[in-house]
Amino acid sequence: MSINFIRILQLLKNQFDTNDLTSTYKQNIWIMAAAAVPFADNHVECTPASGVAPTHTIRLVLRTTDEEGTNDYVDGTDVYVKLDQEIQIANFVWEDLWAEGPPIFHGGTIPDALRWVRDLAEPFYIQLRDPFLTPEQWIALNGHDKDFAEPQFKEDQKGDRNMIDDDLDPPF
């Protein structure tokens, strides 16, 4: 993974990853998948008044675990990041486009979410299992201690990417 993606991933994790299963909200939130493209390759129609243009569009999917176990459904959105190459710092920009309101990808399945992420670009990060759970918590909440296998893709006659649903391990 390049240093740019490492900086971006650190920023995303600081903003979105939450290890809170045993405290107030009783829910872990983590980044399940993230893909990035240069902003110029995926220009959005509106430009907020901030005047600071992003360098990257990041598509990310968030997943949760609560006291009942890991949720089979996920949410995702596009966020915008300005990466300063010279000082190696990444910051969010245009937060008003994604911080308020519903996510772009809402309540979808894991295979559909991975397809949606890959519509932008091949993910630079995938974490299908809750990184905050201890092995004991994982067994207690989910009934087993098996990692999810990343779904495999096949090429059809038109070259589109299609999910092979049988290759995705069921969550329970």
GROMACS elastic network, one bead per residue, 0.5 to 0.9 nm:
[ bonds ]
;  ai    aj funct       b0    kb
    1     4     6  0.81375   500
    1     5     6  0.62820   500
    1     6     6  0.67521   500
    1   124     6  0.72573   500
    1   125     6  0.89268   500
    2     5     6  0.53824   500
    2     6     6  0.63748   500
    2     7     6  0.88421   500
    3     7     6  0.62273   500
    3     8     6  0.86031   500
    3    88     6  0.83267   500
    4     7     6  0.52671   500
    4     8     6  0.62361   500
    4     9     6  0.85740   500
    4    83     6  0.75836   500
    4    85     6  0.79374   500
    4    88     6  0.76349   500
    4    89     6  0.88820   500
    4    90     6  0.84155   500
    5     9     6  0.58731   500
    5    10     6  0.84448   500
    5    36     6  0.82296   500
    5   124     6  0.72933   500
    5   125     6  0.88566   500
    6     9     6  0.50692   500
    6    10     6  0.61356   500
    6    11     6  0.86468   500
    7    10     6  0.51741   500
    7    11     6  0.63346   500
    7    12     6  0.87436   500
    7    83     6  0.82200   500
    7    88     6  0.72619   500
    7    89     6  0.67312   500
    7    90     6  0.61219   500
    8    11     6  0.51226   500
    8    12     6  0.62208   500
    8    13     6  0.86485   500
    8    58     6  0.87371   500
    8    81     6  0.77266   500
    8    83     6  0.77587   500
    8    89     6  0.84488   500
    8    90     6  0.59602   500
    8    91     6  0.81910   500
    9    12     6  0.50095   500
    9    13     6  0.60188   500
    9    14     6  0.84618   500
    9    34     6  0.82502   500
    9   125     6  0.80671   500
   10    13     6  0.51871   500
   10    14     6  0.60837   500
   10    15     6  0.86010   500
   10    90     6  0.86786   500
   11    14     6  0.52188   500
   11    15     6  0.62923   500
   11    16     6  0.86738   500
   11    89     6  0.89653   500
   11    90     6  0.66181   500
   11    91     6  0.70602   500
   11    92     6  0.81626   500
   12    15     6  0.51583   500
   12    16     6  0.59127   500
   12    17     6  0.76467   500
   12    31     6  0.78597   500
   12    60     6  0.88122   500
   13    16     6  0.52692   500
   13    18     6  0.83964   500
   13    30     6  0.75632   500
   13    31     6  0.70341   500
   14    17     6  0.62633   500
   14    18     6  0.85080   500
   15    18     6  0.84813   500
   16    29     6  0.69603   500
   16    30     6  0.64800   500
   16    31     6  0.69512   500
   16    62     6  0.79162   500
   17    28     6  0.75973   500
   17    29     6  0.53198   500
   17    31     6  0.64047   500
   17    62     6  0.85646   500
   18    21     6  0.87147   500
   18    27     6  0.78377   500
   18    28     6  0.53904   500
   18    30     6  0.64094   500
   18   132     6  0.86296   500
   19    22     6  0.83207   500
   19    23     6  0.88506   500
   19    26     6  0.87663   500
   19    27     6  0.72496   500
   19    29     6  0.67037   500
   19    30     6  0.81781   500
   19   131     6  0.89540   500
   19   132     6  0.61290   500
   19   133     6  0.87692   500
   20    23     6  0.53746   500
   20    24     6  0.69939   500
   20    25     6  0.63294   500
   20    26     6  0.54157   500
   20    27     6  0.52494   500
   20    28     6  0.51684   500
   20    29     6  0.79632   500
   20    66     6  0.89260   500
   20   132     6  0.89730   500
   21    24     6  0.80275   500
   21    25     6  0.70241   500
   21    28     6  0.53528   500
   21    65     6  0.75462   500
   21    66     6  0.63025   500
   21    67     6  0.71017   500
   21   132     6  0.87537   500
   21   133     6  0.87813   500
   22    25     6  0.79667   500
   22    26     6  0.53984   500
   22    27     6  0.77927   500
   22    67     6  0.87423   500
   23    26     6  0.55061   500
   23    27     6  0.82988   500
   24    27     6  0.84545   500
   25    28     6  0.85245   500
   25    66     6  0.87322   500
   26    65     6  0.84873   500
   26    66     6  0.58947   500
   26    67     6  0.66680   500
   27    64     6  0.65777   500
   27    65     6  0.55364   500
   27    67     6  0.72232   500
   28    63     6  0.82356   500
   28    64     6  0.54219   500
   28    65     6  0.50664   500
   28    66     6  0.64315   500
   28    70     6  0.88868   500
   28   130     6  0.77093   500
   28   132     6  0.72907   500
   28   133     6  0.87086   500
   29    62     6  0.66756   500
   29    63     6  0.57566   500
   29    65     6  0.66935   500
   29    66     6  0.89468   500
   29   130     6  0.80956   500
   29   132     6  0.89772   500
   30    61     6  0.85721   500
   30    62     6  0.56209   500
   30    63     6  0.55410   500
   30    64     6  0.64682   500
   30    65     6  0.87630   500
   30   127     6  0.82465   500
   30   130     6  0.69011   500
   30   131     6  0.75932   500
   30   132     6  0.85096   500
   31    34     6  0.72797   500
   31    60     6  0.69438   500
   31    61     6  0.59515   500
   31    63     6  0.63374   500
   31    64     6  0.89342   500
   31   125     6  0.85366   500
   31   126     6  0.77981   500
   31   127     6  0.68332   500
   31   128     6  0.86213   500
   32    60     6  0.74956   500
   32    61     6  0.54845   500
   32    62     6  0.53905   500
   32    63     6  0.58209   500
   32    74     6  0.86299   500
   32   125     6  0.77205   500
   32   126     6  0.54572   500
   32   128     6  0.54641   500
   32   129     6  0.78307   500
   32   130     6  0.84602   500
   33    59     6  0.80773   500
   33    60     6  0.55490   500
   33    61     6  0.52389   500
   33    62     6  0.73305   500
   33    76     6  0.89836   500
   33   113     6  0.85077   500
   33   114     6  0.73150   500
   33   117     6  0.73793   500
   33   123     6  0.64593   500
   33   124     6  0.78040   500
   33   125     6  0.53977   500
   33   127     6  0.62777   500
   33   128     6  0.78501   500
   34    58     6  0.67194   500
   34    59     6  0.55484   500
   34    61     6  0.65503   500
   34   117     6  0.70267   500
   34   122     6  0.86157   500
   34   123     6  0.52991   500
   34   124     6  0.60652   500
   34   125     6  0.52375   500
   34   126     6  0.67021   500
   35    57     6  0.83801   500
   35    58     6  0.56936   500
   35    59     6  0.52662   500
   35    60     6  0.65740   500
   35   117     6  0.63882   500
   35   118     6  0.74022   500
   35   120     6  0.69734   500
   35   121     6  0.56306   500
   35   122     6  0.60495   500
   35   124     6  0.54086   500
   35   125     6  0.69722   500
   36    39     6  0.87483   500
   36    56     6  0.64323   500
   36    57     6  0.56837   500
   36    59     6  0.63156   500
   36    60     6  0.87467   500
   36   120     6  0.74046   500
   36   121     6  0.64064   500
   36   122     6  0.80666   500
   36   123     6  0.72936   500
   36   124     6  0.73839   500
   37    40     6  0.82197   500
   37    41     6  0.65535   500
   37    42     6  0.71000   500
   37    55     6  0.86395   500
   37    56     6  0.56043   500
   37    57     6  0.55431   500
   37    58     6  0.67559   500
   37    59     6  0.87473   500
   37   120     6  0.73150   500
   37   121     6  0.67601   500
   38    41     6  0.54933   500
   38    42     6  0.70510   500
   38    43     6  0.89538   500
   38    54     6  0.85684   500
   38    55     6  0.57781   500
   38    57     6  0.62317   500
   38    58     6  0.87890   500
   39    42     6  0.52847   500
   39    43     6  0.57895   500
   39    44     6  0.84633   500
   39    53     6  0.85084   500
   39    54     6  0.62473   500
   39    55     6  0.50735   500
   39    57     6  0.51938   500
   39    58     6  0.88319   500
   39    80     6  0.79899   500
   39    81     6  0.86572   500
   40    43     6  0.54832   500
   40    54     6  0.88523   500
   40    55     6  0.74765   500
   40    56     6  0.78345   500
   40    57     6  0.87963   500
   41    56     6  0.87601   500
   41    57     6  0.86923   500
   42    56     6  0.85490   500
   42    57     6  0.69806   500
   42   120     6  0.83817   500
   43    46     6  0.88328   500
   43    57     6  0.84129   500
   44    47     6  0.74822   500
   47    50     6  0.82365   500
   47    51     6  0.78474   500
   47    53     6  0.83168   500
   47    94     6  0.82009   500
   48    51     6  0.68706   500
   48    52     6  0.85705   500
   48    94     6  0.63599   500
   48    96     6  0.79665   500
   48    97     6  0.80348   500
   49    52     6  0.83445   500
   49    94     6  0.87063   500
   50    53     6  0.82469   500
   50    93     6  0.82176   500
   50    94     6  0.71679   500
   52    82     6  0.81947   500
   52    93     6  0.69143   500
   52    94     6  0.79318   500
   53    80     6  0.87354   500
   53    81     6  0.85756   500
   53    82     6  0.70879   500
   53    93     6  0.73290   500
   53    94     6  0.81586   500
   54    57     6  0.73739   500
   54    80     6  0.57432   500
   54    81     6  0.51421   500
   54    83     6  0.76381   500
   54    91     6  0.89667   500
   54    92     6  0.79720   500
   54    93     6  0.62189   500
   54    94     6  0.78908   500
   55    80     6  0.76371   500
   55    81     6  0.60443   500
   55    83     6  0.60101   500
   55    84     6  0.84768   500
   56    79     6  0.84868   500
   56    80     6  0.59225   500
   56    81     6  0.52710   500
   56    82     6  0.64146   500
   56    83     6  0.74712   500
   57    78     6  0.65805   500
   57    79     6  0.59728   500
   57    81     6  0.64819   500
   58    77     6  0.82981   500
   58    78     6  0.54573   500
   58    79     6  0.51638   500
   58    80     6  0.60301   500
   58    81     6  0.72461   500
   58   120     6  0.86733   500
   59    76     6  0.72374   500
   59    77     6  0.58401   500
   59    79     6  0.64064   500
   59    80     6  0.87890   500
   59   116     6  0.87470   500
   59   117     6  0.61033   500
   59   120     6  0.71640   500
   59   121     6  0.85413   500
   59   123     6  0.87124   500
   60    75     6  0.85215   500
   60    76     6  0.54187   500
   60    77     6  0.57385   500
   60    78     6  0.63161   500
   60    79     6  0.76851   500
   60   117     6  0.69988   500
   60   123     6  0.89701   500
   61    74     6  0.66921   500
   61    75     6  0.56025   500
   61    77     6  0.66620   500
   61    78     6  0.89084   500
   61   105     6  0.81023   500
   61   113     6  0.69823   500
   61   114     6  0.82984   500
   61   117     6  0.77078   500
   62    74     6  0.59491   500
   62    75     6  0.55056   500
   62    76     6  0.59009   500
   62    77     6  0.87047   500
   63    70     6  0.79017   500
   63    71     6  0.69088   500
   63    72     6  0.82322   500
   63    73     6  0.73769   500
   63    74     6  0.51585   500
   63    75     6  0.69216   500
   63    76     6  0.88126   500
   63   128     6  0.82599   500
   63   129     6  0.89599   500
   63   130     6  0.80582   500
   64    69     6  0.85682   500
   64    70     6  0.59563   500
   64    71     6  0.56654   500
   64    72     6  0.86016   500
   64    73     6  0.84775   500
   64    74     6  0.75117   500
   64   130     6  0.76694   500
   65    68     6  0.75163   500
   65    69     6  0.53520   500
   65    71     6  0.57689   500
   65   130     6  0.70943   500
   65   133     6  0.89640   500
   65   141     6  0.87899   500
   66    69     6  0.53861   500
   66    70     6  0.64252   500
   66    71     6  0.76412   500
   66   141     6  0.85935   500
   67    70     6  0.84789   500
   67   141     6  0.71249   500
   68    71     6  0.83799   500
   68   141     6  0.62361   500
   68   142     6  0.82212   500
   69   138     6  0.81112   500
   69   140     6  0.84107   500
   69   142     6  0.55755   500
   70    73     6  0.89189   500
   70   129     6  0.83623   500
   70   130     6  0.74967   500
   70   138     6  0.88682   500
   70   141     6  0.74661   500
   70   142     6  0.69862   500
   70   171     6  0.78566   500
   71    74     6  0.72867   500
   71   171     6  0.86022   500
   72   107     6  0.88728   500
   72   108     6  0.83882   500
   72   109     6  0.64178   500
   72   110     6  0.69307   500
   72   170     6  0.89562   500
   72   171     6  0.69203   500
   73   106     6  0.83998   500
   73   107     6  0.51170   500
   73   108     6  0.51829   500
   73   110     6  0.65476   500
   73   113     6  0.89070   500
   74   105     6  0.79621   500
   74   106     6  0.67494   500
   74   107     6  0.50941   500
   74   108     6  0.54134   500
   74   109     6  0.63037   500
   74   110     6  0.66923   500
   74   113     6  0.72180   500
   75   103     6  0.62879   500
   75   104     6  0.76612   500
   75   105     6  0.53136   500
   75   107     6  0.54093   500
   75   108     6  0.65913   500
   75   109     6  0.89157   500
   75   113     6  0.78331   500
   76   103     6  0.57305   500
   76   104     6  0.60361   500
   76   106     6  0.65108   500
   76   107     6  0.86048   500
   76   108     6  0.88043   500
   76   113     6  0.75331   500
   76   116     6  0.89051   500
   76   117     6  0.85747   500
   77    98     6  0.69874   500
   77   102     6  0.88452   500
   77   103     6  0.52836   500
   77   105     6  0.60880   500
   77   106     6  0.85872   500
   78    97     6  0.87724   500
   78    98     6  0.68864   500
   78   103     6  0.85119   500
   78   104     6  0.74237   500
   79    92     6  0.75133   500
   79    93     6  0.80509   500
   79    94     6  0.79587   500
   79    95     6  0.73327   500
   79    97     6  0.78734   500
   79    98     6  0.61975   500
   79    99     6  0.85893   500
   80    91     6  0.85635   500
   80    92     6  0.58519   500
   80    93     6  0.55494   500
   80    94     6  0.63800   500
   80    95     6  0.74030   500
   80    97     6  0.87386   500
   80    98     6  0.85427   500
   81    90     6  0.64787   500
   81    91     6  0.55406   500
   81    93     6  0.55648   500
   81    94     6  0.82779   500
   82    89     6  0.82844   500
   82    90     6  0.56753   500
   82    91     6  0.54110   500
   82    92     6  0.62345   500
   82    93     6  0.64825   500
   83    86     6  0.89124   500
   83    87     6  0.88974   500
   83    88     6  0.69427   500
   83    89     6  0.58304   500
   83    91     6  0.65501   500
   83    92     6  0.87801   500
   84    87     6  0.58414   500
   84    88     6  0.54482   500
   84    89     6  0.53532   500
   84    90     6  0.62788   500
   84    91     6  0.84766   500
   85    89     6  0.71517   500
   85    90     6  0.86604   500
   86    89     6  0.81879   500
   92    95     6  0.66092   500
   93    96     6  0.84420   500
   94    97     6  0.57796   500
   94    98     6  0.76729   500
   94    99     6  0.89411   500
   95    98     6  0.55075   500
   95    99     6  0.54710   500
   95   100     6  0.82072   500
   96    99     6  0.55808   500
   96   100     6  0.63731   500
   97   100     6  0.70878   500
   97   101     6  0.87467   500
   98   101     6  0.72659   500
   98   102     6  0.83175   500
   98   103     6  0.74132   500
   98   104     6  0.85730   500
   99   102     6  0.86587   500
   99   103     6  0.86848   500
  100   103     6  0.85289   500
  102   105     6  0.84819   500
  102   106     6  0.73814   500
  103   106     6  0.56093   500
  105   108     6  0.67441   500
  105   113     6  0.74353   500
  105   116     6  0.80150   500
  108   111     6  0.83772   500
  108   112     6  0.62826   500
  108   113     6  0.62457   500
  109   112     6  0.52459   500
  109   113     6  0.60566   500
  109   114     6  0.86612   500
  110   113     6  0.50117   500
  110   114     6  0.61760   500
  110   115     6  0.86078   500
  110   128     6  0.86516   500
  110   168     6  0.87518   500
  111   114     6  0.52102   500
  111   115     6  0.62653   500
  111   116     6  0.86360   500
  111   151     6  0.72885   500
  111   163     6  0.68684   500
  111   164     6  0.88121   500
  111   165     6  0.72899   500
  111   168     6  0.75167   500
  112   115     6  0.50462   500
  112   116     6  0.61204   500
  112   117     6  0.86770   500
  112   163     6  0.83724   500
  113   117     6  0.61869   500
  113   118     6  0.85711   500
  114   117     6  0.50811   500
  114   118     6  0.61308   500
  114   119     6  0.86125   500
  114   123     6  0.84866   500
  114   151     6  0.84819   500
  114   163     6  0.87166   500
  115   118     6  0.50820   500
  115   119     6  0.62523   500
  115   161     6  0.80015   500
  115   162     6  0.78122   500
  115   163     6  0.72508   500
  116   119     6  0.51304   500
  116   120     6  0.73221   500
  117   120     6  0.56956   500
  117   121     6  0.66154   500
  117   122     6  0.73670   500
  117   123     6  0.68714   500
  118   122     6  0.50679   500
  118   123     6  0.65365   500
  118   161     6  0.85436   500
  119   122     6  0.79694   500
  119   161     6  0.89778   500
  120   123     6  0.86781   500
  121   124     6  0.85877   500
  122   125     6  0.89932   500
  123   126     6  0.67759   500
  126   150     6  0.82363   500
  127   130     6  0.74464   500
  127   131     6  0.76627   500
  127   148     6  0.89780   500
  128   131     6  0.86383   500
  128   147     6  0.77879   500
  128   148     6  0.60679   500
  128   149     6  0.80012   500
  128   150     6  0.76180   500
  129   132     6  0.88564   500
  129   133     6  0.86662   500
  129   147     6  0.64436   500
  129   148     6  0.65498   500
  130   133     6  0.59128   500
  130   138     6  0.83112   500
  131   134     6  0.82251   500
  133   136     6  0.77794   500
  133   137     6  0.55984   500
  133   138     6  0.57510   500
  134   137     6  0.51409   500
  134   138     6  0.61286   500
  134   139     6  0.86740   500
  135   138     6  0.50307   500
  135   139     6  0.62408   500
  135   140     6  0.86142   500
  135   145     6  0.67264   500
  136   139     6  0.52602   500
  136   140     6  0.61506   500
  136   141     6  0.85817   500
  136   145     6  0.84902   500
  137   140     6  0.50084   500
  137   141     6  0.59004   500
  137   142     6  0.81333   500
  138   141     6  0.53310   500
  138   142     6  0.56386   500
  138   143     6  0.72523   500
  138   144     6  0.69067   500
  138   145     6  0.61443   500
  138   146     6  0.89397   500
  139   142     6  0.53830   500
  139   145     6  0.54432   500
  139   146     6  0.88892   500
  140   143     6  0.57132   500
  140   144     6  0.77351   500
  141   144     6  0.83314   500
  142   145     6  0.76638   500
  142   171     6  0.76714   500
  142   172     6  0.62084   500
  143   172     6  0.69376   500
  144   172     6  0.76186   500
  146   149     6  0.89568   500
  146   171     6  0.88778   500
  147   169     6  0.84271   500
  147   171     6  0.89622   500
  148   151     6  0.87375   500
  148   168     6  0.72657   500
  148   169     6  0.55960   500
  148   170     6  0.76476   500
  148   171     6  0.72236   500
  149   152     6  0.86737   500
  149   167     6  0.74731   500
  149   168     6  0.60818   500
  149   169     6  0.59123   500
  150   167     6  0.77231   500
  150   168     6  0.64372   500
  150   169     6  0.81200   500
  151   163     6  0.68669   500
  151   164     6  0.67609   500
  151   165     6  0.72976   500
  151   166     6  0.82797   500
  151   167     6  0.52675   500
  151   169     6  0.79875   500
  152   162     6  0.87226   500
  152   163     6  0.64921   500
  152   164     6  0.59464   500
  152   165     6  0.83075   500
  152   166     6  0.89829   500
  152   167     6  0.60581   500
  152   168     6  0.76553   500
  153   161     6  0.62650   500
  153   162     6  0.56242   500
  153   164     6  0.57740   500
  153   167     6  0.87660   500
  154   159     6  0.89204   500
  154   160     6  0.84902   500
  154   161     6  0.62230   500
  154   162     6  0.57644   500
  154   163     6  0.68688   500
  154   164     6  0.69157   500
  155   158     6  0.77321   500
  155   159     6  0.53826   500
  155   160     6  0.60640   500
  155   161     6  0.55233   500
  155   162     6  0.65861   500
  156   159     6  0.52893   500
  156   160     6  0.59673   500
  156   161     6  0.70328   500
  156   162     6  0.71974   500
  157   160     6  0.76944   500
  158   161     6  0.89623   500
  162   165     6  0.89452   500
  163   166     6  0.87146   500
  163   167     6  0.83143   500
  163   168     6  0.88559   500
  164   167     6  0.56475   500
  164   168     6  0.75069   500
  165   168     6  0.57129   500
  165   169     6  0.87984   500
  166   169     6  0.75120   500
  168   171     6  0.88931   500
  169   172     6  0.85159   500
